[in-house]
Amino acid sequence: MFCFKVVAVFAACSSVAIANPVKERANTWNYDNQKVRGVNLGGWFVLEPWITPSLFEQWANGGGVVDEYTYTAALGKQNAQSRLTQHWSTFITEGDFKEIASFGLNHVRIPVGYWALNPNPADPYVQGQLPFLDNAIRWARNAGLRVMLDLHGAPGSQNGFDNSGKYGAINWQSGDNVANTLTAIQNLVNRYRNDQDVVTAIELLNEPANWGNDMGLVKKFYYDGWGNVRTTSSNTAVVIHDAFLDPQSWNGFMGYGSGVNDVILDTHIYQIFSQGEVAMKPCQHVQTACASAGRIQNTDKWTIVGEWTGAQTDCARWLNGLGKGARYDGTFPQGSSGYYGSCQNKYTGTVDGMLQVDKTNLAYYVEAQLDAYESHSGWVFWTWKTETAPEWHFQNLTRAGLIPQPLTSRRFPSQCATSACLIPGN
Ligand SMILES: *[C@@H]1O[C@H](CO)[C@@H](O)[C@H](O)[C@H]1NC(C)=O
């Protein structure tokens, strides 16, 4: 790893990096040797029904509202504006940034939709997020945190997930959508070009699907977006998501020798979105987490696990979409035949109210993931807080002692150094 990197950096220096050697080193976060330890601020500027079910409760039994697009369409601009302004001003406050820093975290990844940055008048979405995002950057600066801005929703939807803003079809590469996405990135960079001490990284696009998108065009977009960011904000690292492909398969693309620099590959690791995964026992989850370290280590560029969770089930209410059940207890509508356990106290509830066995399993699983995901550039947990999904609530899990403090301490050391199961009773 070390030798490879030295050689590769050397190659980059002889081509492009030399044009900007000082600026390349000016990033106030050193992604080479400081581990990223972060949380996502999910559900703040891009709604997800399962993170804030209270906003969606009136459509719990129907009405076709399943994402921010249909939410704003159903409410109309004026009503949506007032409810969302209330949400933006209360869901995350400066107190959260202080507590995030107090837990030893150093990054927050903040999802934002194109509709905040480059709105299309034909959309139902409302604006007004950016003054709150400005606050977030000021609060991060006050707390000594770094910010990774993340374009989570692109026009046409890059993945069809509710968390892209619009559930359903993948139409991102149709019409002017890609060009409008690049404009959204440009507007984001322009706004925060003077905040490079805090905004140390910008993610061009969250989770573009490798199905329903032409990967050649995804890669072209990554080059164009890299140019937009680095031309305007020369110290800012550029984050590219792996499109759900093996991180190692990106070796050679935008690597140290490729003529671009300061690129971070982002991979997301969940073990809950298939029958096979929810069927796994707690120790299999641990072993699977440990095994992922190989894929993260053997990459030729900085690599983070930009989303992961304490959840070993898909039990959290509406996690699979508003109105949909879980694979874990056999209530997921499509192709669901299994039953692996009850979602009791995991469907909705609090961290304090979780069953003791679930708390124990979660604590082992989180530590194994920390071990594995620190094997390269670091990690960002999904998510800082939720209204009712306990397994996903970094703040309360940490307060409850289920995530280690300090983050480098271990109650269950060396889980990834053995194939034995260390969880009692398993
Ligand atoms: C998180 O903790 C707060 C404060 O104790 C509590 O009000 C809230 O219900 C908790 N939420 C979860 C999901 O644990």
The ligand as a Tripos MOL2 file, in Angstrom:
@<TRIPOS>MOLECULE
LIG
   14    14     1     0     0
SMALL
NO_CHARGES

@<TRIPOS>ATOM
      1 C1        -33.2880    9.9260   21.8680 C.3       1 LIG1
      2 O1        -33.0960   10.5360   23.1160 O.3       1 LIG1
      3 C2        -34.0350   11.5620   23.3980 C.3       1 LIG1
      4 C3        -33.6170   12.2170   24.7070 C.3       1 LIG1
      5 O2        -33.5820   11.2650   25.7170 O.3       1 LIG1
      6 C4        -35.4280   10.9730   23.4480 C.3       1 LIG1
      7 O3        -36.3750   11.9890   23.6820 O.3       1 LIG1
      8 C5        -35.7300   10.2970   22.1190 C.3       1 LIG1
      9 O4        -36.9940    9.6430   22.1780 O.3       1 LIG1
     10 C6        -34.6490    9.2740   21.7950 C.3       1 LIG1
     11 N1        -34.9200    8.7110   20.4770 N.am      1 LIG1
     12 C7        -34.5380    7.4620   20.1420 C.2       1 LIG1
     13 C8        -34.9410    6.9790   18.7930 C.3       1 LIG1
     14 O5        -33.8520    6.7580   20.8580 O.2       1 LIG1
@<TRIPOS>BOND
     1     1     2 1
     2     1    10 1
     3     2     3 1
     4     3     4 1
     5     3     6 1
     6     4     5 1
     7     6     7 1
     8     6     8 1
     9     8     9 1
    10     8    10 1
    11    10    11 1
    12    11    12 1
    13    12    13 1
    14    12    14 2
@<TRIPOS>SUBSTRUCTURE
     1 LIG1         1 GROUP 0 **** ****
